[in-house]
Amino acid sequence: MEKANEWSGNPIVGQTYKVKSWFVQDGDSLSLANGHRLRLGQINTTEMANKGRPEQAYAQQAKTQLNEKLQQQKSIYLQLLPNIKDHYGRWLVKLYDGSGVSVDSFLVGQGLAYVISMNEQGAENCLWQREEVARRHGLGIWQAPISRVHAAALLKSNQGGFMRMAGEVNDVSDSQHSWYIGLGGQVAVRIPKYLLAAPGFNADTPKQMQRWVGQTITVRGWLAWRKLTKKQLKKGFHAGVMSISHLHMLEQTPVLNSN
């Protein structure tokens, strides 16, 4: 990493860049002296207090640990992820300290971050393995109610953001490019059709997707709520939707026979 280029406004996916000045915003985001904002794209830490919402458990600990880890470094290193930016305009990166050690892995191993896969490539297996160890030992978030699995059918519109949820599949509908997996109540999971058409699921027709009905799934991601029109309500649209872009985010999948 010693030969890494200095970070610029035109990074290339997969290449490594060096940064010499930064500011820690929270447990999974930084800002740079040139005004660029960065988001650790393979992990998610709990939220600091914001817009009247209280600080979530272990949010300050994650920020403190990240700050202490990085303030010891003269330089840090970044690799740009394939999806490049999030919807806030932040560059999505993998982060390494001055010795080339993964900061993402460090936070996950402390039980201060969830692993997430926000693109087709997905987070590295080693991160999921680190999370499993932290979970098994009850570290950080894994000993707190914040990490519990919510019953999807009971969720209300004032309960959004990143969470883990589970429920029995009540219905399956679709749009041109996505399946909507209804979990009772007002909530559904949106999954791109091409993901479920791939080997392992081989589900690309409504008839095949009906096999999911009655099965239980567990999923992690961001639950967003939308206001529905009367017409949408009549058609059975779901107000709460959790969209995923990689099957890693399905913690528990349906148990389907091969027939």
C-alpha positions as CSV (number, residue, x, y, z in Angstrom):
1,M,0.0,0.0,0.0
2,E,3.0,2.3,0.3
3,K,2.8,2.9,-3.5
4,A,-0.9,3.9,-3.3
5,N,-1.9,7.1,-5.1
6,E,-3.2,10.1,-3.2
7,W,-7.0,10.2,-3.0
8,S,-8.5,12.5,-5.7
9,G,-12.0,13.3,-6.9
10,N,-11.8,10.7,-9.6
11,P,-11.0,7.4,-7.9
12,I,-11.1,4.1,-9.8
13,V,-13.0,1.0,-8.4
14,G,-10.7,-1.5,-6.8
15,Q,-7.6,0.7,-6.7
16,T,-6.0,1.7,-3.4
17,Y,-5.6,5.4,-2.4
18,K,-3.7,7.1,0.5
19,V,-5.3,9.8,2.6
20,K,-3.3,12.0,5.1
21,S,-6.0,14.2,6.6
22,W,-9.5,13.1,7.7
23,F,-12.2,13.6,10.3
24,V,-14.3,10.9,11.9
25,Q,-18.0,11.7,11.6
26,D,-19.4,8.5,13.2
27,G,-18.6,4.8,13.4
28,D,-18.8,4.2,9.7
29,S,-18.2,7.5,8.0
30,L,-15.4,10.0,7.5
31,S,-14.9,13.4,5.9
32,L,-11.8,14.6,4.1
33,A,-10.1,17.9,4.0
34,N,-11.2,18.5,0.4
35,G,-14.8,18.1,1.4
36,H,-15.3,14.5,0.2
37,R,-17.3,12.3,2.4
38,L,-16.7,8.6,2.8
39,R,-18.9,5.7,4.0
40,L,-17.5,2.3,5.0
41,G,-19.5,0.3,2.4
42,Q,-19.3,-3.2,3.9
43,I,-20.4,-2.4,7.5
44,N,-23.0,-0.5,9.4
45,T,-22.7,0.9,12.8
46,T,-25.6,2.2,15.0
47,E,-26.8,5.8,14.7
48,M,-25.6,8.8,16.6
49,A,-28.3,11.3,17.8
50,N,-29.7,13.1,14.9
51,K,-32.7,15.3,14.1
52,G,-34.4,14.7,17.5
53,R,-33.7,11.0,17.4
54,P,-31.7,9.6,20.4
55,E,-28.3,8.0,20.1
56,Q,-28.5,4.3,19.5
57,A,-26.7,1.7,21.7
58,Y,-22.9,1.4,20.9
59,A,-23.0,4.3,18.4
60,Q,-20.6,6.4,20.5
61,Q,-18.3,3.4,21.2
62,A,-18.0,2.7,17.5
63,K,-17.1,6.4,16.7
64,T,-14.6,6.4,19.6
65,Q,-13.0,3.2,18.6
66,L,-12.7,4.3,15.0
67,N,-11.2,7.7,16.0
68,E,-8.7,6.1,18.3
69,K,-7.7,3.5,15.7
70,L,-7.1,6.2,13.0
71,Q,-5.6,9.0,15.1
72,Q,-2.5,6.8,15.6
73,Q,-1.9,6.7,11.8
74,K,0.0,9.1,9.6
75,S,-1.9,7.9,6.6
76,I,-4.9,5.6,6.0
77,Y,-5.8,3.7,2.8
78,L,-9.1,3.4,0.9
79,Q,-10.4,1.1,-1.8
80,L,-13.5,2.3,-3.8
81,L,-16.3,-0.2,-3.9
82,P,-18.3,-1.1,-7.1
83,N,-21.4,0.9,-6.3
84,I,-19.2,4.0,-5.8
85,K,-21.6,6.3,-3.9
86,D,-24.6,6.0,-1.6
87,H,-27.7,8.1,-1.9
88,Y,-26.2,10.7,0.3
89,G,-23.3,11.2,-2.1
90,R,-20.7,9.6,0.0
91,W,-18.0,7.5,-1.6
92,L,-18.3,3.8,-0.6
93,V,-15.0,2.4,0.4
94,K,-13.1,-0.3,2.3
95,L,-10.9,1.3,4.9
96,Y,-7.4,0.2,6.0
97,D,-5.1,1.7,8.7
98,G,-1.5,2.7,8.0
99,S,-0.3,-0.9,8.3
100,G,-2.8,-2.2,5.8
101,V,-5.1,-3.8,8.4
102,S,-8.8,-3.7,7.7
103,V,-10.6,-1.2,9.9
104,D,-14.0,-2.7,8.8
105,S,-12.9,-6.1,10.2
106,F,-11.6,-4.4,13.4
107,L,-15.0,-2.8,14.1
108,V,-16.9,-6.0,13.3
109,G,-14.7,-8.0,15.5
110,Q,-15.3,-5.6,18.4
111,G,-19.1,-6.2,18.0
112,L,-19.5,-2.5,17.0
113,A,-20.8,-3.0,13.4
114,Y,-23.0,-5.2,11.4
115,V,-21.7,-6.6,8.1
116,I,-23.7,-5.5,5.0
117,S,-23.6,-6.4,1.3
118,M,-24.9,-3.4,-0.7
119,N,-23.8,-4.5,-4.2
120,E,-23.5,-7.6,-6.4
121,Q,-20.0,-8.3,-5.2
122,G,-21.0,-8.5,-1.5
123,A,-18.9,-8.2,1.6
124,E,-15.9,-10.5,2.0
125,N,-16.5,-13.9,3.7
126,C,-13.9,-13.0,6.4
127,L,-16.1,-10.1,7.6
128,W,-19.1,-12.4,8.0
129,Q,-17.0,-14.9,9.9
130,R,-15.7,-12.1,12.2
131,E,-19.3,-11.1,12.8
132,E,-20.3,-14.7,13.7
133,V,-17.5,-14.8,16.3
134,A,-18.6,-11.5,17.8
135,R,-22.2,-12.6,17.9
136,R,-21.3,-15.9,19.4
137,H,-19.4,-14.2,22.2
138,G,-22.1,-11.6,22.8
139,L,-19.8,-8.6,22.1
140,G,-21.1,-5.0,21.7
141,I,-24.3,-4.8,19.8
142,W,-24.8,-8.5,20.0
143,Q,-25.5,-8.3,23.8
144,A,-28.0,-5.4,23.4
145,P,-31.7,-5.2,22.3
146,I,-30.6,-3.1,19.3
147,S,-29.6,-6.3,17.5
148,R,-32.7,-8.3,18.1
149,V,-34.8,-9.7,15.3
150,H,-38.1,-7.7,14.9
151,A,-41.3,-9.4,14.1
152,A,-42.0,-8.0,10.7
153,A,-45.8,-8.2,11.0
154,L,-45.8,-6.0,14.1
155,L,-43.7,-3.2,12.7
156,K,-45.2,0.3,12.4
157,S,-44.4,3.4,10.4
158,N,-42.4,4.9,13.2
159,Q,-40.0,2.0,13.2
160,G,-37.6,2.4,10.3
161,G,-33.9,2.5,9.5
162,F,-31.5,-0.4,9.7
163,M,-32.7,-3.5,11.5
164,R,-33.0,-7.3,11.4
165,M,-36.5,-8.6,11.0
166,A,-38.3,-11.9,10.4
167,G,-41.7,-13.2,9.4
168,E,-43.7,-15.8,7.6
169,V,-44.2,-15.1,4.0
170,N,-47.9,-14.2,3.4
171,D,-47.8,-13.1,-0.2
172,V,-45.5,-12.6,-3.2
173,S,-46.0,-10.0,-5.9
174,D,-43.8,-8.5,-8.5
175,S,-42.9,-5.5,-10.6
176,Q,-40.9,-5.6,-13.8
177,H,-37.5,-6.2,-12.1
178,S,-38.3,-7.1,-8.5
179,W,-40.1,-9.5,-6.2
180,Y,-42.0,-8.2,-3.2
181,I,-42.1,-10.7,-0.4
182,G,-44.9,-9.8,2.0
183,L,-44.3,-10.7,5.7
184,G,-47.6,-9.8,7.1
185,G,-48.8,-6.4,8.4
186,Q,-47.5,-3.6,6.3
187,V,-44.0,-4.9,5.5
188,A,-42.4,-6.5,2.5
189,V,-38.9,-7.3,1.3
190,R,-37.9,-6.2,-2.2
191,I,-35.4,-8.5,-4.0
192,P,-34.2,-8.1,-7.6
193,K,-35.5,-10.9,-9.8
194,Y,-32.1,-11.8,-11.2
195,L,-30.8,-12.7,-7.7
196,L,-33.5,-15.3,-7.1
197,A,-33.2,-16.6,-10.7
198,A,-29.6,-17.6,-10.0
199,P,-28.5,-21.1,-9.1
200,G,-29.5,-22.0,-5.5
201,F,-33.0,-20.6,-5.8
202,N,-33.8,-20.9,-9.5
203,A,-37.0,-18.9,-9.0
204,D,-38.0,-16.8,-11.9
205,T,-41.8,-17.3,-12.2
206,P,-44.7,-16.4,-10.0
207,K,-45.5,-20.1,-9.5
208,Q,-42.0,-20.8,-8.3
209,M,-42.2,-17.9,-5.9
210,Q,-45.5,-19.1,-4.4
211,R,-43.4,-21.9,-2.8
212,W,-42.1,-19.2,-0.5
213,V,-45.6,-18.6,1.0
214,G,-45.8,-20.1,4.5
215,Q,-42.0,-20.1,4.9
216,T,-40.1,-18.0,7.4
217,I,-37.3,-15.7,6.4
218,T,-35.0,-13.4,8.3
219,V,-33.4,-10.4,6.7
220,R,-31.3,-7.4,7.5
221,G,-31.3,-4.0,5.9
222,W,-32.9,-0.6,5.9
223,L,-36.7,-0.5,6.3
224,A,-38.2,2.5,4.6
225,W,-41.8,3.7,4.8
226,R,-43.8,5.3,2.0
227,K,-47.2,6.9,1.9
228,L,-49.6,4.9,-0.3
229,T,-52.5,6.1,-2.3
230,K,-56.0,4.6,-1.9
231,K,-55.5,2.8,-5.2
232,Q,-52.2,1.3,-4.0
233,L,-53.7,0.2,-0.8
234,K,-56.6,-1.5,-2.7
235,K,-54.0,-3.3,-4.8
236,G,-52.2,-4.6,-1.7
237,F,-49.1,-2.5,-1.9
238,H,-46.9,-2.6,1.3
239,A,-46.1,0.7,3.0
240,G,-42.9,-0.6,4.6
241,V,-40.3,-1.9,2.2
242,M,-36.8,-3.3,2.9
243,S,-34.8,-3.5,-0.3
244,I,-31.8,-5.8,-0.5
245,S,-29.2,-6.1,-3.3
246,H,-27.3,-9.2,-2.2
247,L,-28.6,-12.5,-0.8
248,H,-26.1,-12.2,2.0
249,M,-28.7,-10.0,3.6
250,L,-31.1,-12.9,3.9
251,E,-30.0,-14.5,7.2
252,Q,-32.6,-17.2,7.0
253,T,-33.9,-18.4,3.7
254,P,-36.9,-20.6,2.8
255,V,-36.6,-24.4,3.2
256,L,-37.8,-25.6,-0.2
257,N,-37.9,-29.1,-1.6
258,S,-36.4,-29.8,-5.0
259,N,-39.8,-30.7,-6.7
